[in-house]
Amino acid sequence: MLGAAAPLPFDPGTLRPASDLRRSGIEPSRGAWHHVRRGVWMDAGVWATLDSTQKHAAFVHATALLRRLEEPVVCAVEAAAAVWGLPRIEAWPAFVRHHVCDRRVRGSALLRPFLGAEVEPVERQGLLVTPVARTIVDLARTGSLFTAVAAADHALRHELCAAEDLAAEVSSVPARAPGRVRAAVVRDLADPLSMSPGESLSRVQMFRLNLPRPELQHAVHDDEGLAGTVDFWWEGVVGEFDGKTKYRVPAGASAEEAAEIVWREKKREDRLRRKAAVGRWTYREAMQPQVLAQVLAQAGVTAVARPRWFDVGSGNVA
């Protein structure tokens, strides 16, 4: 499979209640420990290796750890997404949402109820969470299209759920319920060929900008054979999202090995440019639709009246 493997889920075994540490003679506030939330710490070196999704999962697990003698909650929306390892475009919240069916359930600053239809929870890493497809639909209905599509792309690519699961969840949302149309858009845009959150973000921007729908992971050939598999393809135009990890030099690589990696990428781009115009952009540029539009316009991709993305979010939500 193209692209990187899914990051490992957060290991809750790395969390330590402050009371346990102090009983062992350790004062975490004076040592190499990271404060995950009030009453829970973990090794600062381990914390530094976590990505943003794993860090929020750590916060969710830490919150559950402090409630271990109370009735367990069902993690929902962002909390469930983090435990499943789904990526997020925006910053993660500083609270944990849990699923409830009763409006009378009260919350707190850090533990907030999320009112929704009944759901059969799944156990994941010792926590009860909403299933992946339900989590994505809840993200779509309450948050941004960017994050919901990134989560859906990731879930489909890593087989955490199937397209049929997403379709079924959208169909279960009552007619005219808030966010139903956006959930249908996510269902229709989701694509397992998207290799990263940055590519998902870029594709949503292209959709909103009315640009022609690109082909994902297109193989470009020349007289020497395969010149490269590109992120986005329009006839005669290559689009490449440059993420931080795309051409990362492996840890411990020598100067010669690092130079060889850079040289290979330069040769790859030279071959691509002999076959097509190439537009490259970064995460920062993808966050700014007009900047991304300018990059692609310079390569020859501009808005059209009928971009052929399909009739997303229209009446086709059954």
C-alpha atoms as one frame of an Amber mdcrd trajectory, in Angstrom:
protein
   0.000   0.000   0.000   1.212   3.492  -0.803   1.936   5.908   2.009   2.898
   5.485   5.628   1.425   2.936   8.010  -1.093   4.128  10.571   0.520   5.490
  13.756   0.369   3.161  16.734  -2.478   3.817  19.181  -1.585   5.555  22.419
  -0.490   3.114  25.121  -2.441   3.948  28.323   0.053   1.867  30.296   2.434
   4.840  30.157   0.127   6.956  32.360   0.819   7.282  36.086  -1.554   8.706
  38.707   0.203  11.321  40.800  -0.820   9.480  43.981   0.925   6.283  42.810
   4.096   8.155  41.933   4.229   9.902  45.279   3.655   6.645  47.155   6.749
   5.399  45.308   8.735   8.384  46.518   8.575  10.269  43.190   7.489  13.910
  43.026   6.562  14.294  39.321   6.517  18.097  39.376  10.258  18.067  40.106
  11.384  15.460  37.600  11.239  14.421  33.964   7.476  13.976  33.915   4.777
  15.571  31.774   1.501  16.731  33.336  -1.227  15.177  31.133  -4.063  16.511
  33.263  -4.719  17.136  36.945  -3.660  14.040  38.829  -2.081  12.147  35.929
   1.491  12.247  34.590   3.666  10.385  32.109   7.328  10.232  31.166   8.240
  13.492  29.428  10.477  11.710  26.941   7.631   9.439  25.848   5.248  12.422
  25.612   7.675  14.175  23.259   7.408  11.280  20.779   3.598  11.455  20.491
   1.753  13.166  17.653  -1.206  15.462  18.345  -3.787  12.668  17.999  -1.921
  10.446  20.449  -1.603  13.351  22.889  -5.349  13.902  22.916  -5.855  10.155
  23.319  -3.549  10.370  26.349  -5.760  13.129  27.778  -8.874  10.996  27.168
  -7.315   7.944  28.826  -6.114  10.078  31.743  -9.630  11.414  32.261 -11.024
   7.866  32.215  -8.308   6.730  34.625  -9.508   9.187  37.251 -13.059   7.858
  36.837 -12.138   4.174  37.153 -14.343   3.701  40.257 -17.339   5.385  38.631
 -19.641   4.214  35.844 -17.627   4.138  32.578 -18.512   6.668  29.883 -18.723
   6.148  26.121 -16.178   8.395  24.420 -17.646  10.289  21.471 -16.771  12.779
  18.720 -13.198  14.107  19.211 -12.473  11.793  22.161 -13.499   8.711  20.183
 -11.605   9.977  17.124  -8.374  10.286  19.122  -8.732   6.808  20.615  -9.335
   5.384  17.113  -6.280   7.312  15.860  -8.233   9.472  13.419  -6.392  12.655
  12.357  -7.644  16.182  12.954  -7.006  19.391  11.006  -7.874  21.877  13.754
  -6.423  21.920  17.270  -7.722  19.234  19.616 -10.134  20.451  22.320  -9.217
  20.727  25.996 -12.142  18.527  27.079 -13.527  15.014  26.598 -16.941  14.467
  25.058 -18.949  11.378  25.955 -22.132  10.012  24.430 -25.460  10.382  26.270
 -29.108   9.871  25.303 -30.547  11.959  28.143 -30.583  15.764  27.966 -30.540
  15.933  31.757 -27.001  14.578  32.074 -24.759  17.325  33.389 -21.156  17.847
  32.419 -18.065  19.618  33.689 -15.331  21.756  32.222 -13.337  18.686  31.168
 -16.037  16.029  30.686 -18.897  17.157  28.451 -21.967  15.141  27.406 -22.743
  14.746  23.711 -26.435  14.107  23.064 -27.064  11.578  20.302 -29.132   8.626
  19.202 -28.510   5.281  20.864 -25.324   3.549  19.777 -23.667   0.208  20.469
 -20.228   1.159  21.840 -17.013  -0.678  21.002 -14.123  -1.371  23.379 -10.837
   0.118  22.220  -7.658   0.254  24.316  -9.720  -0.407  27.437 -12.249   2.385
  26.749 -15.804   2.339  25.426 -16.022   4.435  22.245 -18.517   5.061  19.471
 -17.828   2.957  16.327 -15.614   4.536  13.671 -18.360   5.305  11.124 -20.568
   6.841  13.822 -17.617   8.867  15.093 -16.961  10.270  11.608 -20.618  11.208
  11.099 -20.671  12.921  14.514 -17.511  14.833  13.565 -19.114  15.875  10.277
 -22.345  17.008  11.884 -20.693  19.075  14.620 -17.323  20.185  13.233 -15.464
  21.101  10.089 -15.637  19.425   6.701 -11.810  19.372   6.671 -11.450  17.223
   9.788 -14.366  14.931   8.946 -12.996  14.169   5.460  -9.469  13.655   6.828
 -10.871  11.238   9.418 -12.981   9.413   6.821 -10.080   9.108   4.361  -7.850
   7.692   7.094 -10.510   5.242   8.282 -11.177   3.918   4.776  -7.494   3.666
   3.902  -6.594   1.747   7.046  -9.789  -0.354   6.925 -11.149   0.889  10.238
 -14.542   1.028   8.541 -15.997   0.534   5.055 -17.711   2.980   2.733 -20.916
   1.016   3.312 -20.636   1.700   7.055 -20.426   5.444   6.418 -23.398   5.309
   4.054 -25.462   3.420   6.619 -24.643   5.935   9.355 -25.609   8.876   7.139
 -28.874   7.126   6.245 -29.682   6.751   9.948 -29.521  10.511  10.563 -33.102
  11.891  10.621 -34.223  14.031   7.717 -33.520  17.736   8.219 -31.389  16.981
  11.295 -28.542  19.485  11.793 -25.397  18.477   9.929 -26.998  15.716   7.839
 -26.096  17.323   4.512 -22.476  17.866   5.608 -22.287  14.220   6.688 -23.478
  13.223   3.200 -20.770  15.383   1.656 -18.154  13.610   3.776 -19.557  10.242
   2.739 -19.226  11.183  -0.926 -15.800  12.833  -0.707 -14.118  10.151   1.413
 -11.386   8.348  -0.511  -8.947   5.667   0.698  -6.375   6.872  -1.860  -5.750
  10.010   0.186  -2.401   9.432   1.882  -2.346  12.141   4.573  -4.464  14.744
   6.377  -2.744  17.424   4.277  -3.915  15.740   1.074  -7.446  15.483   2.508
  -7.381  19.173   3.437  -6.128  20.073  -0.034  -8.880  18.060  -1.713 -11.637
  19.728   0.328 -10.218  23.128  -0.632 -10.224  22.095  -4.311 -13.858  21.027
  -3.963 -14.824  24.338  -2.366 -12.862  26.295  -4.974 -14.813  24.585  -7.788
 -11.635  23.197  -9.301 -11.850  20.128 -11.541 -11.859  16.887  -9.581  -8.326
  15.401  -9.577  -7.303  11.778  -9.915  -5.486  10.580  -6.799  -2.222   8.596
  -6.746  -1.788   8.741 -10.519   1.201   6.925 -12.037   3.200   9.100 -14.444
   5.412   7.248 -16.947   8.139   8.403 -19.305  10.651   6.679 -21.598  12.550
   5.390 -18.561   9.466   3.822 -16.986   7.620   5.037 -13.876   8.584   8.648
 -13.196   6.487   8.829 -10.062   3.101   8.316  -8.421   1.705  11.771  -7.778
  -0.780  12.986  -5.174  -3.102  14.766  -7.623  -3.415  14.576 -11.390  -5.255
  16.589 -13.985  -4.524  16.041 -17.679  -1.030  17.494 -18.107  -0.829  18.835
 -14.531   0.672  17.282 -11.396  -0.288  18.440  -7.897   2.011  17.540  -4.983
   1.342  18.189  -1.301   4.649  18.476   0.544   4.091  17.176   4.059   6.796
  17.215   6.720   7.252  13.451   6.567   7.082  12.953   2.812  10.794  12.999
   2.117  12.133  12.735   5.662  15.685  11.504   5.964  15.710   8.459   8.300
  17.219   8.909  11.748  20.873   8.000  11.757  21.325   8.498   8.020  24.755
   9.713   6.979  25.308  12.951   5.090  25.823  10.913   1.923  22.558   8.996
   2.434  20.662  12.217   3.099  22.105  13.796  -0.024  21.106  10.725  -2.052
  17.490  10.989  -0.854  17.322  14.655  -1.845  18.984  13.895  -5.190  16.483
  11.137  -5.972  13.583  13.494  -5.285  15.130  16.153  -7.525  15.522  13.611
 -10.328  11.929  12.488  -9.813  10.633  16.047 -10.106  12.782  16.717 -13.189
  11.213  13.703 -14.890   7.708  14.787 -13.856   8.258  18.322 -15.163   9.224
  16.927 -18.566   5.812  15.254 -18.716   3.535  17.830 -17.056   3.295  21.151
 -15.257   3.889  20.695 -11.522   2.259  22.590  -8.670   3.629  22.078  -5.140
   2.262  23.418  -1.883   2.700  23.013   1.869   0.263  22.559   4.741   0.322
  26.289   5.425  -0.618  27.057   1.824  -3.354  24.405   1.843  -4.945  26.152
   4.824  -5.362  29.291   2.692  -7.757  28.526  -0.204  -6.831  31.515  -2.324
  -3.122  30.740  -1.982  -3.725  27.142  -3.039  -5.877  28.374  -5.916  -3.013
  30.604  -7.084  -0.482  27.738  -6.938  -2.743  25.527  -9.031  -3.684  28.314
 -11.446   0.010  28.871 -12.196   0.203  25.173 -13.097  -2.901  25.413 -15.287
  -5.766  24.268 -13.039  -8.552  26.837 -12.646 -12.197  26.855 -11.550 -14.833
  25.532 -13.933 -18.633  25.698 -14.012 -19.088  21.910 -13.658 -16.054  20.431
 -11.897 -17.601  16.917 -11.863 -17.060  16.135  -8.212 -20.536  14.484  -8.266
 -23.722  15.755  -6.665 -22.358  15.741  -3.155 -24.715  16.563  -0.319 -27.759
  16.913  -2.568 -30.770  14.653  -2.521 -28.562  11.573  -2.654 -28.427  11.057
   1.105 -30.693   8.047   1.488
